[in-house]
């Protein structure tokens, strides 16, 4: 939209006070035209998912979520 690079930042916890920071350019300078808008968005989303998968596989225990997705409404936690 603004014609600026899109950067992915990932911080992987390595124990204690240690983190590995990774910065990657996902899209150099996105240029969206009306005709290819949907295809461009799909391509960028696929690239993001591929890089996220890569980092998840590098440090699988770094990815967690404390929200209880499986709790039913009205069920005590």
C-alpha positions as CSV (number, residue, x, y, z in Angstrom):
1,X,0.0,0.0,0.0
2,X,2.8,2.4,0.9
3,X,5.4,0.9,-1.5
4,X,7.8,0.0,1.4
5,X,9.4,-3.4,2.2
6,X,7.5,-5.8,4.5
7,X,9.7,-7.3,7.1
8,X,9.1,-10.4,9.3
9,X,10.6,-10.3,12.8
10,X,10.8,-13.5,14.9
11,X,12.3,-13.8,18.3
12,X,13.2,-17.3,19.4
13,X,13.7,-18.0,23.1
14,X,16.8,-19.9,23.7
15,X,16.7,-20.2,27.5
16,X,17.7,-18.0,30.3
17,X,18.0,-14.4,29.0
18,X,18.9,-15.5,25.5
19,X,16.8,-14.8,22.3
20,X,17.7,-15.2,18.7
21,X,16.3,-12.3,16.6
22,X,15.6,-12.9,12.9
23,X,14.6,-10.2,10.4
24,X,13.6,-11.1,6.9
25,X,12.2,-9.1,4.0
26,X,9.0,-10.8,2.9
27,X,8.2,-8.4,0.1
28,X,10.7,-5.9,-1.3
29,X,8.4,-3.1,-2.3
30,X,4.9,-4.3,-2.9
31,X,3.2,-2.8,-5.9
32,X,-0.5,-3.7,-6.1
33,X,-2.5,-3.1,-9.2
34,X,-6.2,-3.8,-9.3
35,X,-5.9,-6.7,-11.8
36,X,-3.4,-8.7,-9.7
37,X,-4.5,-7.7,-6.2
38,X,-5.9,-11.0,-5.0
39,X,-3.0,-13.0,-6.6
40,X,-0.5,-10.7,-4.9
41,X,-2.2,-11.1,-1.5
42,X,-2.2,-14.9,-1.8
43,X,1.4,-15.0,-2.8
44,X,2.5,-12.8,0.2
45,X,0.3,-14.8,2.6
46,X,1.9,-18.1,1.3
47,X,5.4,-16.6,1.7
48,X,4.6,-15.5,5.3
49,X,3.2,-19.0,6.1
50,X,6.2,-20.7,4.7
51,X,8.6,-18.6,6.7
52,X,6.6,-19.0,9.9
53,X,6.6,-22.8,9.4
54,X,10.4,-22.7,9.0
55,X,10.8,-20.9,12.3
56,X,8.3,-23.1,14.1
57,X,10.2,-26.1,13.0
58,X,13.5,-24.6,14.2
59,X,12.1,-24.0,17.7
60,X,8.9,-25.9,18.1
61,X,8.5,-25.3,21.9
62,X,8.6,-21.5,21.4
63,X,5.1,-21.4,20.0
64,X,2.3,-21.5,22.5
65,X,-1.0,-19.8,23.4
66,X,-2.5,-19.6,26.8
67,X,-6.0,-19.1,25.6
68,X,-8.2,-22.2,26.2
69,X,-9.7,-22.7,22.7
70,X,-11.4,-25.9,23.8
71,X,-13.3,-24.6,26.8
72,X,-17.1,-24.5,26.3
73,X,-19.1,-21.4,27.2
74,X,-20.2,-21.6,30.8
75,X,-17.7,-24.3,31.7
76,X,-15.5,-23.4,34.7
77,X,-11.8,-23.2,33.9
